[in-house]
Amino acid sequence: MITTLKFKTPIFILMMTLFSFSLSAMQSRVENQDGPIPQNNVNDNEDIILIDENGKKIALSELKGKVVFVNFWATWCRPCVEEMPSIRDLKDKFKGNDNIVFVLLNVEANLTKSKKFMKDKNYDLPVYVAADTIPSQYFQGAIPTTLIFNKKGELEAQMQGGQDFDQPEIYEALKKLTGQ
């Protein structure tokens, strides 16, 4: 066993040395490229600009004072399509409550296609597309992704992957946020 340890230790030291050299080489390459790589200076307060079904632009910040439920989806995304009935049912529970807004943001950026999808499925859900790039702190490309903003415009929840939104806990949490 001692012989085996003597053999493995030099290999381990050699591997660590090579790893350290490769890190140093990568670091020097990064520093030599016209200065340091700029950091992603995303402002936490960056807005999401939406285009509604009628082509009207609206900024998420304009919805302050309301709870905002934003769902990123696509017509071809199976988990997105599977969670739609539960979003519809949740929205229906808030019918007549002006303190909450539902935004179904189609990442395909095709209002015509998404409106047709909603009509064909008989979902009464408002569709939007992004007018500009979505800040990365809100959306990293995974769909479905759901965001819930409180009345102050602060992010309360961020969920990736399909969800069953017709759960009493979700309804109660949103009800509390809306002050109902």
Backbone as CSV, one residue per row, in Angstrom:
resi,resn,N_x,N_y,N_z,CA_x,CA_y,CA_z,C_x,C_y,C_z
1,MET,0.828,-1.187,0.000,0.000,0.000,0.000,0.873,1.252,0.000
2,ILE,1.987,1.242,0.693,2.889,2.394,0.729,3.421,2.663,-0.675
3,THR,3.716,1.625,-1.424,4.213,1.795,-2.775,3.167,2.483,-3.650
4,THR,1.913,2.100,-3.499,0.850,2.706,-4.274,0.714,4.191,-3.951
5,LEU,0.799,4.554,-2.688,0.697,5.952,-2.295,1.847,6.770,-2.870
6,LYS,3.055,6.191,-2.867,4.186,6.910,-3.427,3.966,7.162,-4.916
7,PHE,3.327,6.233,-5.580,3.094,6.389,-7.008,1.999,7.424,-7.286
8,LYS,0.896,7.417,-6.485,-0.230,8.316,-6.716,0.096,9.742,-6.316
9,THR,0.877,9.960,-5.287,1.171,11.309,-4.816,1.868,12.144,-5.872
10,PRO,2.928,11.667,-6.533,3.539,12.491,-7.573,2.577,12.787,-8.732
11,ILE,1.726,11.857,-9.084,0.760,12.084,-10.159,-0.223,13.172,-9.726
12,PHE,-0.668,13.115,-8.479,-1.589,14.119,-7.970,-0.929,15.499,-7.985
13,ILE,0.315,15.577,-7.528,1.033,16.849,-7.508,1.237,17.359,-8.933
14,LEU,1.577,16.484,-9.859,1.749,16.863,-11.253,0.435,17.396,-11.832
15,MET,-0.676,16.718,-11.554,-1.971,17.162,-12.064,-2.332,18.528,-11.489
16,MET,-2.124,18.736,-10.213,-2.442,20.022,-9.576,-1.556,21.134,-10.148
17,THR,-0.292,20.833,-10.414,0.621,21.824,-10.985,0.160,22.215,-12.384
18,LEU,-0.185,21.215,-13.205,-0.669,21.493,-14.557,-1.967,22.300,-14.521
19,PHE,-2.847,21.956,-13.600,-4.105,22.679,-13.449,-3.832,24.138,-13.079
20,SER,-2.906,24.339,-12.169,-2.547,25.687,-11.735,-1.948,26.491,-12.888
21,PHE,-1.079,25.862,-13.703,-0.511,26.554,-14.859,-1.586,26.923,-15.877
22,SER,-2.525,26.014,-16.102,-3.578,26.305,-17.078,-4.466,27.443,-16.586
23,LEU,-4.732,27.506,-15.294,-5.503,28.629,-14.751,-4.744,29.939,-14.922
24,SER,-3.439,29.918,-14.660,-2.625,31.126,-14.822,-2.608,31.582,-16.273
25,ALA,-2.497,30.636,-17.185,-2.476,30.967,-18.609,-3.816,31.566,-19.035
26,MET,-4.906,30.987,-18.560,-6.222,31.512,-18.900,-6.400,32.914,-18.325
27,GLN,-5.948,33.134,-17.108,-6.075,34.438,-16.472,-5.286,35.494,-17.232
28,SER,-4.069,35.159,-17.647,-3.260,36.149,-18.365,-3.869,36.458,-19.725
29,ARG,-4.484,35.471,-20.386,-5.156,35.719,-21.654,-6.336,36.661,-21.469
30,VAL,-7.099,36.463,-20.406,-8.243,37.317,-20.131,-7.784,38.742,-19.885
31,GLU,-6.708,38.930,-19.121,-6.228,40.262,-18.789,-5.600,40.966,-19.983
32,ASN,-5.105,40.221,-20.969,-4.447,40.830,-22.114,-5.401,41.189,-23.243
33,GLN,-6.673,40.956,-23.101,-7.642,41.259,-24.156,-8.224,42.650,-23.941
34,ASP,-7.543,43.662,-24.394,-8.053,45.032,-24.302,-8.584,45.355,-22.915
35,GLY,-7.883,44.987,-21.891,-8.311,45.272,-20.520,-9.168,44.143,-19.982
36,PRO,-9.665,44.305,-18.784,-10.467,43.246,-18.177,-11.817,43.090,-18.875
37,ILE,-12.383,41.910,-18.768,-13.700,41.654,-19.342,-14.716,42.434,-18.530
38,PRO,-15.587,43.198,-19.185,-16.556,43.987,-18.439,-17.534,43.091,-17.692
39,GLN,-17.893,43.509,-16.505,-18.885,42.781,-15.722,-20.258,43.048,-16.316
40,ASN,-21.170,42.129,-16.079,-22.538,42.324,-16.520,-23.183,43.346,-15.585
41,ASN,-23.280,44.576,-16.040,-23.801,45.650,-15.201,-25.320,45.729,-15.305
42,VAL,-25.991,44.645,-14.966,-27.440,44.635,-15.021,-27.959,45.339,-13.779
43,ASN,-28.722,46.359,-13.996,-29.345,47.088,-12.896,-30.508,46.251,-12.384
44,ASP,-30.582,46.075,-11.070,-31.658,45.284,-10.490,-33.036,45.851,-10.827
45,ASN,-33.092,47.107,-11.194,-34.368,47.742,-11.489,-34.667,47.798,-12.977
46,GLU,-33.943,47.031,-13.795,-34.216,47.045,-15.228,-35.652,46.610,-15.478
47,ASP,-36.243,47.235,-16.446,-37.646,47.016,-16.742,-37.825,45.964,-17.826
48,ILE,-38.996,45.382,-17.862,-39.395,44.495,-18.946,-40.422,45.279,-19.757
49,ILE,-40.139,45.456,-21.032,-41.058,46.168,-21.915,-41.854,45.128,-22.693
50,LEU,-43.161,45.226,-22.611,-44.066,44.260,-23.213,-44.852,44.896,-24.354
51,ILE,-45.302,44.054,-25.266,-46.240,44.463,-26.303,-47.470,43.586,-26.142
52,ASP,-48.631,44.228,-25.950,-49.853,43.458,-25.728,-50.484,43.013,-27.042
53,GLU,-51.614,42.346,-26.939,-52.305,41.780,-28.107,-52.706,42.828,-29.136
54,ASN,-52.827,44.081,-28.694,-53.226,45.160,-29.602,-52.033,45.942,-30.129
55,GLY,-50.817,45.497,-29.814,-49.615,46.161,-30.283,-49.168,47.316,-29.389
56,LYS,-49.826,47.511,-28.258,-49.490,48.600,-27.345,-48.314,48.183,-26.453
57,LYS,-47.319,49.090,-26.325,-46.177,48.834,-25.447,-46.534,49.230,-24.020
58,ILE,-46.097,48.407,-23.096,-46.299,48.693,-21.682,-45.075,48.202,-20.920
59,ALA,-44.612,49.015,-20.005,-43.462,48.636,-19.183,-43.971,47.965,-17.907
60,LEU,-43.241,46.978,-17.453,-43.613,46.305,-16.216,-43.709,47.311,-15.066
61,SER,-42.834,48.309,-15.066,-42.849,49.317,-14.007,-44.150,50.116,-13.980
62,GLU,-44.855,50.185,-15.104,-46.138,50.885,-15.156,-47.224,50.120,-14.402
63,LEU,-46.943,48.870,-14.075,-47.932,48.044,-13.378,-47.731,48.047,-11.862
64,LYS,-46.812,48.888,-11.377,-46.635,48.996,-9.926,-47.965,49.383,-9.308
65,GLY,-48.218,48.838,-8.133,-49.511,49.025,-7.478,-50.401,47.815,-7.688
66,LYS,-49.946,46.914,-8.560,-50.665,45.666,-8.815,-49.696,44.500,-8.646
67,VAL,-50.218,43.353,-8.292,-49.436,42.125,-8.297,-49.375,41.679,-9.752
68,VAL,-48.184,41.298,-10.214,-48.029,40.905,-11.614,-47.515,39.462,-11.687
69,PHE,-48.265,38.635,-12.380,-47.949,37.232,-12.616,-47.469,37.141,-14.064
70,VAL,-46.170,36.877,-14.258,-45.601,36.797,-15.605,-45.186,35.353,-15.873
71,ASN,-45.665,34.809,-16.979,-45.318,33.444,-17.362,-44.679,33.467,-18.745
72,PHE,-43.419,33.016,-18.839,-42.713,32.893,-20.115,-43.059,31.525,-20.691
73,TRP,-43.537,31.488,-21.932,-44.003,30.242,-22.512,-43.824,30.252,-24.027
74,ALA,-44.070,29.099,-24.638,-44.056,28.959,-26.095,-45.106,27.926,-26.482
75,THR,-45.647,28.055,-27.669,-46.697,27.142,-28.127,-46.179,25.714,-28.303
76,TRP,-44.897,25.562,-28.607,-44.305,24.245,-28.847,-43.780,23.590,-27.565
77,CYS,-43.822,24.294,-26.448,-43.270,23.808,-25.178,-44.316,22.984,-24.427
78,ARG,-44.084,21.700,-24.326,-45.067,20.807,-23.704,-45.367,21.166,-22.242
79,PRO,-44.344,21.396,-21.385,-44.664,21.783,-20.004,-45.433,23.111,-19.930
80,CYS,-45.159,24.015,-20.866,-45.886,25.292,-20.913,-47.365,25.043,-21.185
81,VAL,-47.623,24.217,-22.190,-48.993,23.913,-22.587,-49.712,23.162,-21.460
82,GLU,-48.986,22.268,-20.775,-49.596,21.486,-19.697,-49.992,22.337,-18.498
83,GLU,-49.277,23.431,-18.248,-49.615,24.261,-17.090,-50.658,25.338,-17.407
84,MET,-50.977,25.547,-18.681,-51.939,26.590,-19.076,-53.300,26.468,-18.387
85,PRO,-53.899,25.266,-18.323,-55.207,25.188,-17.651,-55.146,25.642,-16.189
86,SER,-54.053,25.348,-15.510,-53.966,25.763,-14.101,-53.763,27.273,-13.984
87,ILE,-53.090,27.881,-14.963,-52.952,29.343,-14.970,-54.316,29.969,-15.241
88,ARG,-55.037,29.396,-16.190,-56.381,29.893,-16.500,-57.285,29.813,-15.264
89,ASP,-57.235,28.675,-14.571,-58.068,28.491,-13.380,-57.683,29.472,-12.275
90,LEU,-56.385,29.711,-12.117,-55.924,30.671,-11.117,-56.400,32.075,-11.477
91,LYS,-56.256,32.440,-12.735,-56.704,33.764,-13.186,-58.204,33.918,-12.955
92,ASP,-58.968,32.871,-13.235,-60.416,32.920,-13.046,-60.796,33.184,-11.585
93,LYS,-59.990,32.684,-10.656,-60.267,32.909,-9.232,-60.113,34.379,-8.852
94,PHE,-59.370,35.131,-9.664,-59.153,36.553,-9.395,-59.988,37.449,-10.301
95,LYS,-60.966,36.846,-10.977,-61.835,37.621,-11.874,-62.479,38.762,-11.076
96,GLY,-62.374,39.967,-11.619,-62.947,41.135,-10.957,-61.997,41.808,-9.980
97,ASN,-60.829,41.199,-9.730,-59.835,41.797,-8.832,-58.858,42.603,-9.687
98,ASP,-58.920,43.912,-9.563,-58.055,44.786,-10.357,-56.656,44.931,-9.773
99,ASN,-56.383,44.238,-8.671,-55.070,44.334,-8.024,-54.073,43.300,-8.520
100,ILE,-54.456,42.524,-9.532,-53.547,41.512,-10.085,-53.652,41.512,-11.604
101,VAL,-52.502,41.342,-12.237,-52.416,41.310,-13.698,-51.706,40.018,-14.106
102,PHE,-52.250,39.339,-15.089,-51.630,38.129,-15.631,-51.024,38.465,-16.985
103,VAL,-49.748,38.126,-17.137,-49.011,38.393,-18.373,-48.447,37.060,-18.864
104,LEU,-48.932,36.583,-19.995,-48.372,35.382,-20.597,-47.479,35.822,-21.739
105,LEU,-46.178,35.792,-21.473,-45.189,36.349,-22.391,-44.654,35.243,-23.305
106,ASN,-45.054,35.318,-24.557,-44.666,34.309,-25.538,-43.241,34.570,-26.016
107,VAL,-42.344,33.622,-25.760,-40.933,33.799,-26.125,-40.686,33.618,-27.617
108,GLU,-41.689,33.142,-28.344,-41.565,33.021,-29.795,-41.710,34.383,-30.469
109,ALA,-42.153,35.375,-29.711,-42.331,36.747,-30.196,-43.311,36.807,-31.362
110,ASN,-44.352,35.988,-31.298,-45.331,35.942,-32.373,-46.722,36.094,-31.767
111,LEU,-47.220,37.332,-31.758,-48.535,37.590,-31.171,-49.653,36.861,-31.911
112,THR,-49.588,36.836,-33.235,-50.627,36.184,-34.020,-50.719,34.705,-33.671
113,LYS,-49.593,34.049,-33.627,-49.553,32.619,-33.314,-50.036,32.360,-31.880
114,SER,-49.614,33.182,-30.934,-49.997,32.947,-29.543,-51.481,33.263,-29.316
115,LYS,-52.023,34.291,-29.994,-53.458,34.583,-29.876,-54.280,33.441,-30.467
116,LYS,-53.829,32.900,-31.602,-54.532,31.773,-32.219,-54.495,30.556,-31.296
117,PHE,-53.343,30.324,-30.672,-53.207,29.211,-29.727,-54.237,29.349,-28.605
118,MET,-54.308,30.534,-27.997,-55.240,30.758,-26.885,-56.685,30.581,-27.337
119,LYS,-57.003,31.074,-28.525,-58.367,30.939,-29.046,-58.700,29.475,-29.309
120,ASP,-57.770,28.744,-29.961,-58.001,27.329,-30.277,-58.180,26.484,-29.015
121,LYS,-57.460,26.830,-27.961,-57.535,26.067,-26.702,-58.642,26.586,-25.784
122,ASN,-59.280,27.683,-26.199,-60.339,28.309,-25.426,-59.844,28.785,-24.044
123,TYR,-58.640,29.372,-24.053,-58.075,29.952,-22.834,-58.283,31.463,-22.897
124,ASP,-58.792,32.013,-21.842,-58.961,33.460,-21.764,-57.764,34.044,-21.025
125,LEU,-56.600,33.992,-21.680,-55.368,34.479,-21.062,-54.726,35.524,-21.969
126,PRO,-54.306,36.648,-21.391,-53.716,37.718,-22.198,-52.291,37.391,-22.614
127,VAL,-52.016,37.534,-23.900,-50.680,37.232,-24.403,-49.916,38.512,-24.721
128,TYR,-48.629,38.423,-24.513,-47.703,39.522,-24.740,-46.444,38.955,-25.380
129,VAL,-45.670,39.843,-25.979,-44.313,39.509,-26.419,-43.405,40.596,-25.853
130,ALA,-42.126,40.296,-25.791,-41.159,41.266,-25.290,-40.817,42.253,-26.394
131,ALA,-40.778,43.520,-26.040,-40.397,44.551,-27.005,-38.888,44.674,-27.092
132,ASP,-38.198,44.151,-26.095,-36.754,44.280,-26.014,-36.216,43.058,-25.274
133,THR,-34.925,43.019,-25.079,-34.294,41.919,-24.354,-34.788,41.900,-22.909
134,ILE,-35.060,40.721,-22.409,-35.484,40.556,-21.017,-34.234,40.533,-20.147
135,PRO,-34.189,41.342,-19.091,-33.026,41.320,-18.191,-32.782,39.907,-17.650
136,SER,-31.530,39.497,-17.626,-31.181,38.117,-17.261,-31.537,37.757,-15.827
137,GLN,-31.708,38.731,-14.949,-32.086,38.367,-13.584,-33.523,37.857,-13.535
138,TYR,-34.293,38.101,-14.603,-35.667,37.621,-14.653,-35.839,36.377,-15.510
139,PHE,-35.042,36.269,-16.575,-35.250,35.161,-17.506,-33.925,34.714,-18.087
140,GLN,-33.601,33.436,-17.853,-32.352,32.865,-18.354,-32.568,31.943,-19.550
141,GLY,-33.777,31.909,-20.085,-34.035,31.105,-21.276,-34.809,29.830,-21.035
142,ALA,-34.974,29.410,-19.787,-35.721,28.187,-19.493,-37.218,28.491,-19.531
143,ILE,-37.947,27.650,-20.252,-39.401,27.808,-20.256,-40.049,26.503,-19.846
144,PRO,-41.150,26.577,-19.158,-41.763,27.792,-18.649,-41.003,28.357,-17.443
145,THR,-41.041,29.663,-17.329,-40.553,30.374,-16.154,-41.665,31.314,-15.732
146,THR,-41.930,31.368,-14.434,-42.971,32.246,-13.916,-42.380,33.177,-12.877
147,LEU,-42.737,34.453,-12.983,-42.317,35.481,-12.040,-43.562,36.060,-11.386
148,ILE,-43.451,36.354,-10.107,-44.536,37.041,-9.414,-43.939,38.271,-8.742
149,PHE,-44.457,39.429,-9.114,-44.009,40.702,-8.563,-45.075,41.220,-7.600
150,ASN,-44.634,41.795,-6.478,-45.580,42.390,-5.544,-45.990,43.773,-6.025
151,LYS,-46.828,44.443,-5.255,-47.348,45.754,-5.657,-46.266,46.827,-5.744
152,LYS,-45.142,46.600,-5.081,-44.039,47.557,-5.140,-43.147,47.319,-6.351
153,GLY,-43.452,46.278,-7.126,-42.649,45.946,-8.291,-41.461,45.067,-7.949
154,GLU,-41.452,44.519,-6.732,-40.349,43.657,-6.295,-40.668,42.206,-6.617
155,LEU,-39.650,41.479,-7.025,-39.820,40.072,-7.372,-40.068,39.257,-6.109
156,GLU,-41.211,38.617,-6.036,-41.591,37.785,-4.892,-41.243,36.318,-5.130
157,ALA,-41.402,35.860,-6.364,-41.166,34.447,-6.665,-40.689,34.301,-8.099
158,GLN,-39.812,33.321,-8.301,-39.315,32.986,-9.631,-39.267,31.466,-9.703
159,MET,-40.065,30.892,-10.603,-40.172,29.443,-10.715,-39.852,28.996,-12.125
160,GLN,-38.953,28.041,-12.248,-38.637,27.479,-13.557,-39.225,26.087,-13.634
161,GLY,-39.732,25.760,-14.799,-40.333,24.452,-15.000,-41.845,24.517,-14.824
162,GLY,-42.505,23.495,-15.317,-43.960,23.441,-15.245,-44.464,23.381,-13.812
163,GLN,-45.562,24.062,-13.572,-46.159,24.128,-12.240,-47.652,23.834,-12.341
164,ASP,-48.219,23.449,-11.211,-49.671,23.371,-11.093,-50.087,24.576,-10.271
165,PHE,-50.552,25.615,-10.950,-50.883,26.869,-10.278,-52.256,26.845,-9.625
166,ASP,-52.985,25.777,-9.805,-54.305,25.682,-9.189,-54.205,25.014,-7.821
167,GLN,-53.257,25.474,-7.032,-53.034,24.967,-5.679,-53.520,26.005,-4.673
168,PRO,-54.157,25.579,-3.592,-54.651,26.543,-2.599,-53.553,27.455,-2.037
169,GLU,-52.337,26.918,-1.877,-51.241,27.719,-1.322,-50.882,28.882,-2.243
170,ILE,-50.884,28.625,-3.540,-50.553,29.680,-4.506,-51.649,30.726,-4.513
171,TYR,-52.894,30.280,-4.518,-54.008,31.212,-4.502,-53.960,32.082,-3.243
172,GLU,-53.745,31.466,-2.096,-53.712,32.211,-0.831,-52.554,33.212,-0.807
173,ALA,-51.391,32.823,-1.329,-50.237,33.726,-1.359,-50.534,34.936,-2.252
174,LEU,-51.113,34.692,-3.412,-51.460,35.795,-4.315,-52.565,36.666,-3.731
175,LYS,-53.514,36.035,-3.085,-54.614,36.762,-2.445,-54.058,37.701,-1.377
176,LYS,-53.110,37.207,-0.611,-52.480,38.026,0.425,-51.718,39.187,-0.206
177,LEU,-50.971,38.923,-1.294,-50.227,39.985,-1.973,-51.149,41.063,-2.545
178,THR,-52.314,40.657,-3.031,-53.234,41.623,-3.608,-53.986,42.412,-2.530
179,GLY,-53.922,41.925,-1.294,-54.620,42.607,-0.209,-56.102,42.326,-0.203
180,GLN,-56.482,41.244,-0.819,-57.902,40.876,-0.929,-58.393,40.211,0.329
